[in-house]
Amino acid sequence: MTTHPSPSSPADVLGRTRVRDAMQLGLFHCEPDDDVAAVARTMAEQSIHSVVVAGIVRRDHAGDRLAWGIVSDLDMVRAMRPGSEDATAAEAAGTEIVTIAPYESLAKAVQLMDEHETAHLVVVSPDTGRPVGMLSTLDVARAVDGD
C-alpha cells in the first residue's frame, strides 16, 4: 500500500514560511519633492503599488520613528484629485506604514495585514531598520499556492 503525503494546509504553509522567502526584494523610491505624476509614472512603468519616499519622517504601526514614508497607489490617486495636481510625494505619503522583519512568519504577516487592513507590508532590516523589500497579499497567495 502506498501512502501519499497529505497536502499542507494554508495555515501550515503560513506558519512555516518566513517573510524573506516570499517577499519582493528591493524597493522603488522617490524624493520628497517629486511630483505625484512622476510617482504615478514609476508605479505604472514598474507595475507596483507603492513607492518609498526617502527623507521624510513618519511613524510606523508600532509608533517607531522612521526616516521615510510610503506613497501607495491609493495615495497617488487621492493626490491627483482636481486642485491637487501640484502635490509632492511627501504631501501624498499618507498610507499607514506597517513593517515586518524578514525572519517573521507569513502567519504574522497575514495577521498584520488583517489588523491594519493593508495589502502591503514594508520589510525592514532588523539591523538597520531600513526598508529592504515589500510583502504583498499576492506574495502570500503565491507562497500558499506553492509557486
C-alpha positions as CSV (number, residue, x, y, z in Angstrom):
1,M,0.0,0.0,0.0
2,T,1.4,3.4,-1.0
3,T,0.7,6.5,1.0
4,H,0.8,9.9,-0.4
5,P,1.8,12.8,1.7
6,S,-1.2,15.0,2.5
7,P,-1.1,18.5,1.1
8,S,-0.2,21.2,3.5
9,S,-3.0,23.4,4.7
10,P,-2.7,27.2,4.2
11,A,-2.2,27.6,7.9
12,D,0.7,25.1,7.9
13,V,2.4,27.0,5.0
14,L,1.9,30.4,6.6
15,G,3.3,29.1,9.9
16,R,6.5,27.6,8.5
17,T,7.2,30.1,5.7
18,R,9.3,33.2,6.5
19,V,8.7,36.6,5.1
20,R,12.1,36.6,3.5
21,D,11.1,33.5,1.4
22,A,8.0,35.2,-0.1
23,M,8.9,38.9,-0.2
24,Q,9.9,41.0,-3.2
25,L,13.5,42.2,-2.6
26,G,14.3,45.8,-3.3
27,L,12.1,48.9,-3.4
28,F,11.4,51.8,-5.7
29,H,11.9,55.1,-4.1
30,C,11.4,58.8,-4.8
31,E,12.4,62.1,-3.4
32,P,10.0,64.1,-1.1
33,D,9.7,66.9,-3.6
34,D,9.0,64.7,-6.6
35,D,5.6,65.4,-8.1
36,V,2.8,62.9,-8.0
37,A,2.9,62.5,-11.8
38,A,6.5,61.2,-11.5
39,V,5.4,58.8,-8.8
40,A,2.5,57.6,-10.9
41,R,4.9,57.1,-13.9
42,T,7.2,54.9,-11.7
43,M,4.2,52.8,-10.5
44,A,2.9,52.3,-14.0
45,E,6.3,51.5,-15.6
46,Q,7.2,49.1,-12.8
47,S,3.7,47.6,-12.2
48,I,4.0,48.3,-8.5
49,H,1.5,49.6,-5.9
50,S,3.8,51.7,-3.6
51,V,6.9,53.8,-3.6
52,V,9.1,54.7,-0.7
53,V,9.7,58.4,-0.1
54,A,13.1,58.9,1.4
55,G,13.9,61.8,3.8
56,I,10.5,62.4,5.4
57,V,9.6,61.5,9.0
58,R,6.8,59.2,9.7
59,R,5.8,56.7,12.4
60,D,5.1,53.0,11.7
61,H,2.2,51.0,13.1
62,A,4.1,50.4,16.4
63,G,4.8,54.1,16.8
64,D,8.5,53.9,15.9
65,R,10.0,56.9,14.1
66,L,11.1,56.3,10.5
67,A,13.1,58.5,8.2
68,W,10.9,57.5,5.2
69,G,7.3,57.2,4.1
70,I,5.2,55.4,1.6
71,V,3.0,56.6,-1.3
72,S,0.5,53.9,-2.2
73,D,-1.5,53.7,-5.4
74,L,-4.5,55.0,-3.4
75,D,-2.5,57.9,-2.0
76,M,-1.4,58.7,-5.5
77,V,-5.0,58.7,-6.8
78,R,-6.1,60.9,-3.9
79,A,-3.3,63.4,-4.6
80,M,-4.4,63.7,-8.3
81,R,-7.9,65.0,-7.4
82,P,-8.8,68.3,-9.1
83,G,-7.0,71.1,-7.4
84,S,-4.2,68.8,-6.0
85,E,-2.3,68.3,-9.3
86,D,0.8,70.0,-7.8
87,A,1.1,67.6,-4.8
88,T,4.5,66.3,-4.0
89,A,5.4,62.8,-2.9
90,A,5.9,64.0,0.7
91,E,2.4,65.5,0.7
92,A,0.8,62.4,-0.8
93,A,2.5,59.9,1.5
94,G,-0.5,59.1,3.7
95,T,-0.5,55.4,3.9
96,E,0.0,53.9,7.3
97,I,3.4,52.2,7.4
98,V,3.1,48.6,8.6
99,T,6.5,46.9,9.0
100,I,7.7,43.4,9.5
101,A,11.1,41.7,9.8
102,P,12.3,39.2,7.2
103,Y,12.5,36.4,9.9
104,E,8.8,36.7,10.9
105,S,6.4,34.1,9.7
106,L,3.8,34.7,6.9
107,A,1.2,33.9,9.6
108,K,2.4,37.0,11.5
109,A,2.4,39.0,8.2
110,V,-1.2,37.9,7.4
111,Q,-2.2,38.9,11.0
112,L,-0.7,42.4,10.5
113,M,-2.3,42.8,7.1
114,D,-5.7,41.9,8.5
115,E,-5.4,44.1,11.6
116,H,-4.3,47.1,9.6
117,E,-6.4,46.5,6.5
118,T,-3.5,46.7,4.2
119,A,-2.3,44.7,1.2
120,H,1.4,45.5,1.6
121,L,3.9,45.3,4.4
122,V,7.3,47.0,4.3
123,V,10.0,44.5,5.2
124,V,12.7,46.2,7.3
125,S,16.2,45.1,8.2
126,P,16.3,44.1,11.9
127,D,19.9,45.5,12.0
128,T,19.3,48.9,10.4
129,G,15.6,49.5,10.5
130,R,15.8,50.4,6.8
131,P,13.3,49.0,4.3
132,V,14.7,46.1,2.2
133,G,11.6,44.9,0.4
134,M,7.8,44.6,0.3
135,L,5.5,41.7,1.0
136,S,2.1,41.9,-0.7
137,T,-1.1,39.8,-0.5
138,L,-0.1,38.4,-3.9
139,D,3.2,37.2,-2.5
140,V,1.3,35.5,0.3
141,A,-1.0,33.8,-2.2
142,R,2.0,32.6,-4.2
143,A,3.5,31.1,-1.1
144,V,0.3,29.3,-0.2
145,D,-0.1,28.1,-3.8
146,G,3.4,26.7,-3.8
147,D,4.7,28.7,-6.7
